[in-house]
Amino acid sequence: MSKKQRNCDPTNPDDDHCGDYWDHVAFDPEHKLVLAVVPGARTEENARAIVAEVKRRVGCDPPPLMTSDEYPAYATAIEEVFSAPVPAPERRKPGRPRVVPERRLPDDVIYATVHKEREDGRVIAVEQRQVFGPPEGLEDALAESAVSHRVNTSFVERQNGTDRGRNARKARKTYRFSKDWQVHEAMTYLTLYSYNFCWCVRTLRIRDEHRRWQQRTPALAAKLTDHVWTWEEWFARPAIQSP
């Protein structure tokens, strides 16, 4: 934003929110639903924030399968957020007790990444690499998946393309790029979360009892609402709900 990353001065506080600005997006491919988004620099802090937000929104149980590119901060974040304390043994060994209890990932946390081999700027091969969970757990998760039987990131990449079409600030090589990071952040939240409730996805349509096509939004497919929201309804809904 405002200027290219190579022109940013790391010692200049005014450049803190300039240059590359990423969307950390958690995406549910079955319902085409944006679970969470954290806009900002590609840092371990933001990687931890998006994983923590996913855990908060889906509840105590982790998603059946988590996939991403090979950015190592995601593995660190998943291990920190979804790990659980290991019960201390009843009989303690001699010596000082552990100050920090040991934590361990449960076996139902399945995480795999996509490794892409490139040649002359083009992807020539894609390889899946399992990071967490037993191999049979990954096989079972892929076998039970309703959308794909291979580890991939194509669904979230497709959604990124959709969002670039809906948010002109993210179009490539354009004069419409954001000059103010707060406005960019606000527009990111607006387009990504309104997509869930106001944007009918063609692949989510189903036939009703009269054999007519019924258009559905991701939120409608995930049973978070019972109708397609209008923009007026989206803007009029209070951001903070009263108890």
Helices and strands as residue ranges (DSSP letters): G 5-7, G 13-15, E 22-28, E 33-40, H 44-58, E 66-68, H 72-82, E 84-85, E 103-104, E 111-119, E 122-132, H 135-144, H 154-166, G 168-170, H 181-198, G 202-204, E 206-207, E 213-214, H 218-221, H 231-236
